[in-house]
Amino acid sequence: MSSGIEIRAHAGVATLVLNRPEKRNAITFEMWQELGDELVKLAECVDVRVLVVRGAGEHFCAGADISGLAGGIGGAYGQANWRAEEALANFPVPTIAFIRGNCVGGGVSIATACDVRICDTTSQFGITPAKLGIVYPTNALTRLVHIIGPSNAKRLMFTAELIESIAAERIGLVDEVHESNALDARLEKLLAQIMEQSQLTQVATKQMVAEIMAHGLVLESTQAVWEAEVNASGELAQGLEAFASRRAPNFPWRRPLLTSTIES
């Protein structure tokens, strides 16, 4: 796509590619707009079981294209940025940030909007609004503090320093670090593991964890809804039968909310 967002889908796995490799996938205003649009469409695809977010070429994302910031960070630009990241953070199925090379500024905010972050040893991370005299979007800052804690968040913000992959793993900014030649295989294994498990459990877990982060606990109404869904779904019976038979389960539940599909 001309604005730098590419969508691929195959066998339940959707991949969203930040596709501007000549600029290390720096995100323009138009890309923020399209990112939000594409994520809303993908969320309506019941055949999508997991979403991978990655950059084209050698880098994940060098951040926002600063040429688009001259008019300030609010207004239409801020709204497009906010909408895109919230669409990713609230995506209904598991999301994985697949990171190589630079992951800076808006790249970090995209990565931290994903559920899981894996990277290779070439990766570098930085949060650099202090270099430009701006403030980080509050939704992205909230997620960052939840993930790495207030002290680490302030240190990275105050200094705008770049940190290597091992340091990022140590503070919890990424979940796994692998050698470059092993990262693709790790992604395939992780995808296979997710696809084998109960989608009901995964979708319920995402909603419940979001409520814990927002309210400190899972709301009783949410717990009641998912308990009823489990009882009606046949998931538990399938899981118990598969366990007793020592075979892989074939869980029947699928997200019922939306009906669109996408082509491979």
N, C-alpha and C positions, 0 to 999 in steps of 0.2 A: 504494500500500500504506500502511496506517495508520502504520507505523513509519518511513516516510520514505525508502524505497528503491524505485525504479521501474526496471523492466527493459523495454527495447524491443529489437526485433530485426528486421532487414530485409536480405535479399540478402547474407548473410554477415557483416554488421556488427551487433554487439550494442552497445547503449548502456546504461550504468548511470548512473542519475540520482539524485543526492542531493537528495531532494525535500522540503525543509522551508524554503521560501524566506522565510517570515515570520520565521525565526530565522537567516537567512543560511546555511542548511543546516548549522547546528551539529549535531553527531552525538551522539545519545543512546546509552545502553547498549544499548537495543533495536535501534537502527540498526546498531551494531557487530555485534551478533549476526546480524541479517538480512543485512548486507553479506557476512559470511563464508559464510552459507548460500547466498546467491545466486551468489556467485563459484564455490563448489564445484559447483553445478548447471551454471553456464555452462561451466565447464571440461570438463564431460562432453558438451558439444554439439559434435559434429564438424562441423556446418555453420557454426559461428562461426569466421571467419577473422581478425577483429580486434575489439578491445573499446575503446570510448570511455567514459571516465569524466568526468562533468560535473556541475555543480550546476544546479538549477532557478532561474530568475530571474536576478538581476544578479550573483550571487556563486557562487564555486566551493564554498568551505566555510570557515566562520569558526572551525573547530576543534571540539574536544569541548565538548559542553554541560556547563558547569561545575557545573550543579546535580546532575549524576550523579557528581561527584568527591568529595563530602563523606565518603564511606566509604573513601577512599584509592584508590590507582591499581593495587593488586594484586588478588588474588582473581579472582572471576568477571569483573569489569570488565577487568582486565588480560589475562585469557585471551581474552575476546571481541575486544578490540582487536588483540592479537597475531595471533590466528587470521585475522581479516579482512585485515590488511595482508600477512601471509604468503601468503594465498590470491591476493591481487592481484599481489604480487611474483613469485610462481611460476606465474602464469597462463600456459598453454602457447602462446598466440599473441600477436602484438604488441598492446600496450596504449598508449593515448594519453590523457593528461590534457588536457582542453580547459578552459582557465581564463579566467574573467572575474572582476573584482572581488576580494573578499577571499579569500586562500588563506593561512590562518593555523593554526599549531599542528598539530592532527590533519589539517587540510587539506593542509599541506605533506607530512606523512608519507604520505598517500594519493597525492599527486601524485608523490612520489619513489619510490613503489612501482610506478609506471607506467614503461614503456620510454621514452616520448617525452612531453615537456611543451611545449604551445604555449599562448600567452596573448595577450591584447590589452593595449592601453596603459592600460586602467583597472585592471589587476591590481596588487594589493599583497600582499607576502609577509612573513610573520613567524613566528618560532618562539619561543613565549612561556612555557615552563614556569617561567622565573625570576620571572615575575609572580605565580605561584601557589605557589612554593616546592616544586615537584615535579621529578622527573627525567624526561627524555624516554625512551620505550621504547627499549631497547638495539638492537632490530632496526631501528627507524626511524633511530636515530642512526648506526648502521653504514652504512646506505644513504646518509644525508646526507653523511657524511665521504667516502665513495667518490665522490659526485657533485661536491661543491663543495670538498673538501679540508679538512684539519683546522683551518687558520687561519680560514677563512670560517665554518666550522661553529661554532667557539668564539665568534667575534665575534657572530654572530647569537644564539647561546644566552646569552652574557654580557649582552648589551644588551637583548634582546627587542624590538629596533627593527623597524619596518616599512620595507621597501624597495620601491621602485617596480620596474616591469617591466624597464626597461632595466638597472638595477643587478642584478636577478636574472639576466638574460641574461648580463651580463658575468662573473658568478662561476660560470655554468654551471647555475644552479638551474632555468632554463628553456632550451629549445633554440631557440625562435623567439618573437619579439614582432611582432604585427601591429596595424594600426589596427582599431578595433572593427568597422567596416563591411566589413573584409576577412577577418576570422577564420573565418567560416563557409565561405567559398570556399576558404580554405587547407586547412581540415579535409577538405572534399570531395576536393580534389586529392590530399592525402596518403593518404586512404583508397583512392582509385582506384589510386594508385601501388603501395600495398601489395597490393591485390587482384590486380594484374596479374602479380606476381612469384611465384616458386616458394615454396609453403608449406613444402616440405621445408627449403629454405635458411633460412627464417625460424625455424622451430621448432628446427632444429639450432643456429642461431646463438644463440637464447635460452639453450639448455642450455649451450652452450660458453662463452658470456660469463659465465654464472652460476658455472661452474667456475673460470674465470680469476679472478673476484672472490673466490671462496672459497679457492682453492688456489694461485693464481698461474700456472696453466697448465691446458690441457685434458687431462683424463686420457686415457691411451692407449686404454683400453677404450672410452671415449666416441667417440674418433676412429674406432676400428675399426668400431663399430656404425654410425656415420653413413656411412662409406665403403661399407660393405656395402649400406646402404639406398639410397644413390645408385645403385650398380651395379644393384640389382634394380628400381628404381622406374620407369625410363624417362624420368626428368626430363632427364637430359643429352641423350639422343637428341632429345627434343622441343625442347629449347633450341637445339641445333645446327641442327636442321631449320628452325625458325622464323627463326633468324638468317640462314641461307642463303637462305631464301625472302623475307626482309624482311617478315615478318608477325609479329603478336603471338603469343607461345607459348600453348599450351593445356596447361599442366602437369598431369599425371595424378595426382600424389601427394596424398593427403589423410591427415590424422591418423587412424590406425587404432585408437587405444587404446580409445576410448569410443564409445558408440552412441546416446546420447540426442539428440533434436532439439528445437528450439523453434519456436514459431509466430511469424509476423510480426505 
